[in-house]
Amino acid sequence: MDELSRRRMLITGGALGALGLLGAASPAQARSLWTWAPSGSVAGAGAGLDPDWVWDEEADPVLAAVIDRGDVPRVNELLRQWTRNDQPLPDGLPRDLRDFMEKARQLPSWTDKRKLEAAARFTTKKGIYTGALYGLGSGLMSTAIPREARAVYYSKGGADMKDRIAKTAQLGYDIGALDAYQPQGSMVVTTVKTRLVHAAVRHLLPKSPGWSRTSGGQKIPISQADVMVTWHSLATFVMRKLKDWRVPVSSAESDGYLHVWQVTAHMLGVLDEYIPASWDEANAQSKQVLDPILASTPEGAELTDVLLDIVAELDAGLTRPLINAFSRYTVGDRVGDCIGLDKEPFWQPLISAAWPLLVAFREGLIPLPLVPEAAWTVEEAIRRFVLLFLAEGRRIELTIPDTNRPS
Ligand code: HEM
């Protein structure tokens, strides 16, 4: 761990420790009672069980068996060749895994091709906003989601967090690709592989002493509720911010963007009865599952450092103060404080004043002279950040872990 991370961990750890909120001493989870009704889901009906007690009953036993038989290295080697949605599964996969994957790779019956196309057009047009929001907004927010931060920290990928964060970020970008769920695209492959990785983590993490000590009583990680928390930190958050920023979004684009994320949730193994059917339903669910659980953890603080280091290393002209200020503007003060983002008295007021004007100008709503000069520094830096972050994300392979982070 480098000096900065250690310092940040000590600061966060110290503050949390003083409040009695650390590790084993922490309360189970500040979750409210599950009342979100399945009538608001894409299924329109369901048993209404609290998704915190639901995992992935199709994938989990298969991956547990694959790991216990010692098949992971062979499976990873074979799955390297599987990269396109329309490609047959490689020969030689264990029978149980192949059967599961053949089923898991099918798009849901309610997939609407026209909506997926609208989503792709939307991302093409609004890529600068969604890119900045995924990279600096959702990415940073994930470090304030305690269960996600801890699962990531104590799993195998936690040993190389930079690589780990880049991989998850890639999913946010791939989802916006023109051909994401088309035959020549790769989102089916990415989501099915991610579902395998999550199922493997559910088998492995309960054996990690670090995770068990800090899981707040959760015995198996990555419940369906947890997956929806992360989903909201991506989809619901991005749509809400676009509205806050007054980016014009047509109803076809908004429906399309929701749809591509609904399909993605299904492909990640979320039951249809937990997938919101509308943005209103998504906002209501987000309020119930995401808002109450955002909090600081030492693991999250370390992840924040790694993420900010990646941004700084990209050298897109974003200085650390500018990153801090733009991120705070994006995630808000509550998350900003949680993850220890510095306050920037120079940049913060400038960004809050200039960004809305910049958006309005980019969208053809106001003439150029109304945009302050300094806004272009911010815009250029964000644009380069999005381009570089995107390019950086391209060379990534998803592999099933067979151990936890070495302690
Ligand atoms: C792995 C995406 C929810 C914990 C991954 C990977 C992706 C991904 C793309 C593969 C990256 C890699 O191999 O390193 C997502 C998406 C989610 C989601 C899109 C929800 C919409 C969650 C949640 C948790 C979680 C809720 C924990 C509470 C993990 C862990 C790994 C992983 C521990 C494996 C890390 C490793 O050992 O390499 N996820 N994830 N994910 N995810 Fe998720």
Residues whose N, C-alpha, C, O or C-beta is under 5 A from the ligand:
A	BS01	HEM	R147 E148 A151 V152 S155 K156 G157 G158 R164 K167 T168 L171 T194 V197 V201 I222 D226 V227 T230 W231 L398 T399 P401
